[in-house]
Amino acid sequence: QRSQSRYDQLSLKSSVNSPNLMNLLQAIILGIIQGLTEFIPISSSGHLIVAQKLMGLDKPGGMSPEQMTAFVAVIQLGTLAAVIIYFLSDILTITLGWIQG
């Protein structure tokens, strides 16, 4: 097995040398797509599916449907965590106000 060049490691196409894996650049791009499209009234999941196909992640040597579903679930949990962290003070204020009546 030959060693990969820096360009091959950052390539948007799935690597033949690492089947069923996504490289870091692909993960970052999908994460950015998720973050940018989550709050518009068009499915962020749909955008992720289109991006997967454009990057060749759906082809043999790419990720299995189960792996892609797991990845999408994790980045959607990341979006949820970011929203909770961003609005934490508001959430606490509302919750305390509700408890205190």
C-alpha positions in Angstrom: 0.0 0.0 0.0 1.5 3.3 -1.1 1.6 6.3 1.2 -0.8 9.1 0.4 0.4 12.5 -0.6 -0.9 15.6 1.3 -3.1 16.4 -1.7 -4.6 12.8 -1.6 -5.4 13.2 2.1 -7.3 16.5 1.5 -9.0 15.3 -1.7 -12.8 15.6 -1.8 -13.2 12.3 -3.4 -13.1 9.1 -1.3 -9.8 7.5 -1.0 -9.3 4.0 -2.5 -6.7 3.3 0.2 -9.1 3.9 3.0 -12.4 2.3 2.1 -15.5 3.1 4.1 -13.9 6.2 5.6 -14.4 9.9 5.1 -11.4 12.2 5.2 -11.2 15.2 7.5 -11.9 17.7 4.7 -15.1 15.9 3.7 -16.2 15.8 7.4 -15.6 19.6 7.7 -17.4 20.4 4.5 -20.4 18.3 5.5 -20.4 19.9 9.0 -20.4 23.4 7.4 -23.2 22.4 5.1 -25.2 21.1 8.1 -24.5 24.3 10.1 -25.5 26.7 7.3 -28.6 24.9 6.2 -30.1 23.7 9.5 -32.0 26.9 10.1 -33.4 27.6 6.7 -36.7 26.1 5.7 -35.1 23.5 3.4 -33.9 20.2 4.6 -30.3 20.2 5.8 -30.4 16.4 5.4 -31.2 16.9 1.7 -28.2 19.2 1.3 -26.0 16.6 3.0 -27.2 13.8 0.7 -26.4 16.0 -2.4 -23.0 16.8 -1.0 -22.3 13.1 -0.3 -23.1 12.3 -3.9 -20.9 15.1 -5.2 -18.0 14.0 -3.1 -18.5 10.3 -4.1 -19.2 9.1 -0.6 -22.1 7.0 -1.9 -20.0 5.0 -4.3 -18.1 1.7 -3.6 -15.2 2.5 -1.4 -17.2 5.3 0.1 -19.3 5.2 3.3 -22.1 2.7 3.8 -25.6 4.1 4.2 -25.4 3.1 7.9 -22.1 5.0 8.4 -23.5 8.1 6.7 -26.7 8.0 8.8 -24.6 7.7 11.9 -22.4 10.7 10.8 -25.4 12.8 10.0 -27.0 12.0 13.4 -23.8 13.1 15.2 -23.5 16.4 13.3 -27.1 17.1 14.0 -26.5 16.5 17.7 -23.6 18.9 17.4 -26.0 21.5 16.0 -28.4 20.9 18.9 -25.5 21.2 21.4 -24.5 24.5 19.8 -28.0 25.9 20.0 -28.4 24.9 23.6 -25.0 26.4 24.5 -25.8 29.6 22.7 -29.2 30.1 24.3 -28.3 28.6 27.7 -28.8 31.8 29.7 -32.2 32.4 28.1 -33.2 28.7 28.7 -32.2 29.1 32.4 -34.0 32.4 32.8 -37.2 31.0 31.3 -37.0 27.8 33.3 -36.4 29.6 36.6 -39.2 32.1 35.8 -41.5 29.1 35.2 -40.5 27.3 38.4 -40.9 30.5 40.5 -44.3 31.1 39.0 
